[in-house]
Amino acid sequence: MWTKELFGTDVYHLLAAFIVYSMLGWLVESIYMSFCNRKLTNRGFAKSPFCPIYGFGAVIGYLILRPFRFNYVLLYVIAAVSATAFEFLVGKMMIRLFGELWWDYNEKPFNYKGIICLESTVAWGFYGVGIVAFVNEWVYGLIDRVPIHMGVRLIYIIMLIVTIDYIIQLLHAFHVDLSRQRERLSEKVNEFRARWNS
């Protein structure tokens, strides 16, 4: 499974790059927002240092933009437009699912409904050029430094931690009372035991 080729690269490198970019995206955005807010700011949805929108955006963006890597102008334009479209779709999905958006561009000039803005579009273009022309090679080099058997274990461990973290945060976001659910589960177990023992 790990060596199966998808879109010109193997599953192992795609998943590992997704994790690296998700963590790098969290780090860059948290540092930027901590600077803007003048206090430490976690920009992730959950407690873990992980923003999957950056992982998906970087990996999918790299796969789409790779053919343009030698034409920086075209690469910039396609990166800016495609990343803005991706941000808009994710924003609309968040509003539909959670009733709120986890970023707000209403204060930025040339914004559309606070979901996208010109400033971010300009930045996405530079990010796209940076990732495709420079960063992705470094990320793959970093991945290749770890023996694949260790890398696979790390992928499993990190994804398990992130999945648990996100499930807990989603339950909170949808106002699921975990303590009440635990009580109900305990009651069901006790009812089952009582029936079993009688």
C-alpha positions in Angstrom: 0.0 0.0 0.0 2.7 2.5 1.0 4.6 2.2 -2.2 1.6 2.3 -4.5 1.9 5.2 -6.9 -0.7 8.0 -7.0 -0.3 11.1 -9.1 3.4 10.5 -9.8 4.4 9.8 -6.2 3.9 7.1 -3.7 1.2 6.9 -0.9 3.9 7.1 1.8 5.3 10.4 0.6 1.8 11.9 0.0 0.7 11.0 3.6 4.0 12.1 5.2 3.9 15.4 3.3 0.3 16.0 4.3 1.4 15.6 8.0 4.5 17.8 7.6 2.5 20.6 5.8 -0.4 20.4 8.3 2.1 21.0 11.1 4.1 23.6 9.3 0.9 25.5 8.4 -0.2 25.4 12.0 3.2 26.7 13.1 3.4 29.5 10.6 -0.2 30.7 11.1 0.1 30.4 15.0 3.3 32.5 14.9 1.8 35.1 12.6 -1.4 35.3 14.6 0.5 35.4 18.0 2.4 38.3 16.6 -0.8 40.1 15.4 -2.6 39.4 18.7 0.4 40.1 20.8 -0.3 36.9 22.7 0.2 33.2 22.1 -2.5 32.0 19.7 -3.3 28.4 18.7 -4.7 28.7 15.2 -5.6 25.0 15.0 -9.2 23.7 15.4 -8.0 21.2 18.0 -5.4 21.1 20.6 -2.7 19.3 18.5 -0.3 21.4 16.3 -2.1 20.4 13.1 -4.1 22.3 10.5 -5.3 19.9 7.8 -6.4 22.6 5.5 -2.7 23.4 5.0 -1.8 19.7 4.5 -4.5 19.2 1.9 -3.9 22.6 0.3 -0.1 22.0 0.0 -0.3 18.4 -1.2 -3.1 18.9 -3.7 -1.7 22.3 -4.7 1.7 20.7 -5.4 0.2 17.9 -7.5 -1.9 20.4 -9.5 0.8 23.0 -9.9 3.9 20.8 -10.4 3.6 20.9 -14.3 4.0 24.8 -14.1 7.0 24.7 -11.8 9.3 26.3 -14.4 7.0 29.2 -15.3 6.9 31.3 -12.2 4.3 33.8 -13.5 1.8 31.2 -14.5 2.5 29.2 -11.4 1.8 32.3 -9.2 -1.5 33.1 -11.0 -2.8 29.5 -10.9 -1.7 29.1 -7.2 -3.4 32.3 -6.2 -6.7 31.5 -8.0 -6.9 27.8 -7.0 -6.0 28.4 -3.3 -8.5 31.2 -3.1 -11.2 28.9 -4.6 -10.2 26.2 -2.1 -10.3 28.6 0.8 -13.8 29.8 -0.3 -15.1 26.3 -0.6 -13.8 25.3 2.8 -15.2 28.5 4.3 -18.7 27.9 2.9 -18.5 24.3 4.1 -17.6 25.4 7.6 -20.5 27.9 7.7 -22.9 25.2 6.6 -21.5 22.6 9.1 -20.7 24.7 12.1 -22.6 27.9 11.6 -19.4 29.9 11.8 -16.2 30.7 10.0 -12.8 30.2 11.8 -11.3 33.2 10.1 -12.7 36.6 9.3 -11.5 38.9 6.5 -14.3 41.5 7.0 -11.7 44.1 8.2 -9.5 43.4 5.1 -9.9 45.5 1.9 -11.4 43.8 -1.1 -12.9 40.9 0.8 -15.9 38.8 -0.2 -18.3 38.0 2.8 -15.2 37.8 5.1 -14.3 34.4 3.6 -11.7 35.5 1.0 -9.8 38.7 0.4 -7.2 40.1 -2.0 -4.4 40.1 0.6 -4.8 36.4 1.1 -5.0 35.7 -2.6 -1.7 37.5 -3.2 -0.1 35.5 -0.3 -1.5 32.2 -1.7 0.3 32.9 -5.0 3.6 33.3 -3.2 3.0 30.3 -1.0 2.3 28.2 -4.2 5.5 29.3 -5.9 7.4 28.7 -2.7 6.0 25.2 -2.1 6.3 24.0 -5.7 9.7 25.6 -6.5 11.5 25.2 -3.2 9.8 23.8 -0.1 8.4 20.5 -1.4 11.9 19.3 -2.3 13.0 20.0 1.3 9.9 18.3 2.7 10.5 15.1 0.6 14.2 15.2 1.7 13.1 15.4 5.3 10.7 12.5 4.8 13.5 10.4 3.1 15.8 10.9 6.1 13.5 8.7 8.2 13.6 5.0 7.4 10.3 4.0 5.9 9.3 1.4 8.6 9.8 4.2 11.2 8.0 6.7 9.0 5.0 4.4 8.6 4.8 4.0 12.4 5.0 7.8 12.9 2.2 8.3 10.4 0.0 5.9 12.3 0.8 7.4 15.7 0.3 11.0 14.5 -2.9 10.3 12.6 -4.3 8.4 15.6 -3.5 11.3 18.0 -4.9 13.9 15.6 -8.1 11.8 14.9 -8.8 11.4 18.6 -8.2 15.1 19.1 -10.4 16.1 16.3 -13.2 13.8 17.3 -13.2 15.4 20.8 -13.2 18.9 19.4 -16.0 18.0 16.9 -18.1 16.6 19.8 -17.6 19.9 21.6 -18.4 21.9 18.5 -21.6 20.0 18.1 -22.4 20.5 21.8 -22.2 16.8 22.6 -22.0 16.4 26.4 -19.3 13.8 26.9 -19.8 13.3 30.6 -23.5 12.6 29.9 -22.7 10.2 27.1 -20.3 8.4 29.5 -23.0 8.2 32.1 -25.5 6.8 29.6 -22.9 4.2 28.4 -22.2 3.2 32.0 -26.0 2.8 32.6 -26.3 0.6 29.5 -23.3 -1.6 30.7 -24.9 -2.0 34.1 -28.2 -2.9 32.6 -26.5 -5.5 30.4 -24.7 -6.9 33.4 -27.8 -7.1 35.5 -29.6 -9.0 32.7 -26.7 -11.3 32.1 -26.3 -12.1 35.9 -30.1 -12.8 36.4 
